[in-house]
Amino acid sequence: AADPRAAAAAQYPQTALEEAEATAHALRLGHERARLVSRRREMVSTFDASLKDLRREKAALEAELKAADMKRLVVYQELVQLKQFEKRETVLTDKLDSKIAERDDIAVKTEQCTRRLQSKTEEIEGVTEKKKSVLKEFDTMVDESHQFREALLKVFLKKIKRLKKKAAGEDDGQLL
């Protein structure tokens, strides 16, 4: 399966021109082979550099992804805590509202008690004034030199116990 031209050329010796052409062709092929080998090495080197850059970029992206995942976890934990705090705050707000209402109620009751105390104080002052006027009247009626003055004063100052009302209309304040 040899080439018939190559077989015929092998029978005859080559001329100087043919040898020069063969040498030039061999040099061209050697130069082309060297260029292709150099290009192949350059492509392999470029591929390796690109692969190295991609691996570096992949590692950086994985690190960013891990950091983002950690950040997401922290944010989720903060969310859970915020929900717990919100529940506690709601409970405390309800307690605060109830205590404020209780304080306001106590303030109203205190005000009512203060008004009643004032009215009782005024009533006591009125009774005290009335007692003083009655004692003055007693002094004007019974002279200091009267022989029964002490006994009359004792009876006069004696407190009277009154019965409490049993039913409406019955016993309207009998004396004992």
C-alpha positions in Angstrom: 0.0 0.0 0.0 3.0 2.2 -0.6 2.7 5.3 -2.6 3.7 4.5 -6.3 5.4 7.9 -6.7 7.4 7.4 -3.5 8.5 3.9 -4.8 9.5 5.3 -8.2 11.4 8.2 -6.5 13.3 5.8 -4.3 14.7 4.0 -7.4 16.4 7.2 -8.6 18.8 9.2 -6.6 17.7 12.7 -5.5 19.0 15.8 -7.1 20.5 18.6 -5.1 17.3 20.6 -5.5 15.2 17.7 -4.3 17.4 17.3 -1.4 17.3 21.0 -0.6 13.5 20.8 -0.9 13.4 17.8 1.4 15.6 19.4 3.9 13.6 22.6 3.8 10.4 20.6 4.1 11.9 18.7 7.1 12.9 22.0 8.7 9.4 23.4 8.1 7.9 20.4 9.6 10.3 20.5 12.6 9.6 24.2 13.0 5.8 23.6 12.8 6.1 20.7 15.3 8.1 22.9 17.7 5.5 25.7 17.3 2.7 23.2 17.9 4.4 21.7 21.0 5.1 25.2 22.3 1.5 26.2 21.6 0.3 23.0 23.3 2.4 23.8 26.4 1.2 27.3 26.4 -2.5 26.1 26.2 -1.9 23.6 29.0 -0.2 26.3 31.1 -3.1 28.7 30.4 -5.6 26.0 31.2 -3.8 25.2 34.5 -3.7 28.9 35.4 -7.4 29.2 34.6 -8.2 26.1 36.6 -6.2 27.4 39.5 -8.1 30.8 39.3 -11.4 28.9 39.2 -10.5 26.8 42.2 -9.5 30.0 44.1 -12.7 31.6 43.1 -14.7 28.5 44.1 -13.0 28.5 47.5 -13.8 32.2 47.9 -17.4 31.6 46.9 -17.7 28.7 49.3 -16.3 30.9 52.1 -18.8 33.6 51.3 -21.6 31.0 51.2 -20.5 29.6 54.6 -20.3 33.2 56.0 -23.8 34.0 54.6 -25.1 30.7 56.1 -23.7 31.6 59.5 -25.1 35.1 59.2 -28.5 33.6 58.3 -28.3 31.4 61.3 -27.4 34.3 63.6 -30.3 36.4 62.2 -32.7 33.4 62.8 -31.5 33.1 66.4 -32.0 36.8 66.8 -35.5 36.5 65.4 -36.3 33.7 67.8 -35.0 35.9 70.7 -37.0 38.9 69.5 -40.2 36.8 69.5 -39.5 35.7 73.0 -38.8 39.2 74.1 -42.0 40.4 72.4 -44.0 37.8 74.4 -42.3 38.9 77.6 -42.9 42.5 76.7 -46.6 41.8 76.1 -46.9 40.1 79.4 -45.1 43.0 81.2 -47.2 45.6 79.3 -50.4 43.8 80.4 -49.1 43.7 84.0 -48.1 47.4 83.8 -51.6 48.3 82.4 -53.3 46.4 85.2 -51.0 48.0 87.8 -51.7 51.5 86.4 -55.5 50.7 86.5 -55.1 49.5 90.1 -53.1 52.6 91.0 -55.8 54.8 89.4 -58.5 52.9 91.3 -56.5 53.4 94.5 -56.2 57.1 93.8 -59.9 57.4 93.3 -60.6 55.5 96.6 -58.0 57.7 98.4 -59.7 60.8 97.1 -63.1 59.5 98.3 -61.6 58.7 101.7 -60.0 62.1 101.8 -63.3 63.8 101.1 -65.1 61.6 103.7 -62.3 62.4 106.2 -62.8 66.2 105.5 -66.5 65.9 105.9 -66.0 64.0 109.2 -63.5 66.5 110.4 -65.9 69.3 109.6 -68.6 67.4 111.4 -66.4 66.9 114.4 -65.5 70.6 114.4 -69.2 71.4 114.3 -69.9 69.0 117.1 -67.0 70.4 119.1 -68.3 73.9 118.6 -71.8 72.8 119.7 -70.4 71.1 122.8 -68.5 74.2 123.7 -71.6 76.3 123.3 -73.6 73.8 125.4 -70.9 73.9 128.1 -71.0 77.7 128.1 -74.8 77.4 128.4 -74.4 74.9 131.3 -71.9 77.3 133.0 -74.4 80.1 132.7 -77.2 78.0 134.1 -75.2 76.4 137.0 -73.0 78.7 139.0 -69.5 77.6 140.0 -70.4 77.8 143.6 -73.4 75.5 143.3 -73.2 72.5 145.6 -74.3 69.9 143.0 -72.3 71.3 140.1 -69.8 68.4 140.0 -72.6 65.8 140.0 -74.6 67.7 137.4 -71.5 68.2 135.2 -70.8 64.4 135.4 -74.4 63.6 134.4 -74.3 66.3 131.8 -71.1 64.9 130.2 -72.2 61.3 130.4 -72.4 59.7 127.0 -75.8 58.3 126.1 -75.9 54.9 124.4 -78.6 54.7 121.8 -80.1 51.5 120.5 -79.6 50.8 116.8 -82.7 50.9 114.6 -84.1 47.4 114.3 -86.6 47.9 111.5 -88.0 51.0 109.8 -90.5 52.7 112.0 -89.7 50.7 115.2 -87.9 52.2 118.1 -86.7 55.6 116.8 -83.7 56.0 119.0 -84.7 55.1 122.6 -82.5 56.0 125.5 -81.0 53.4 127.9 
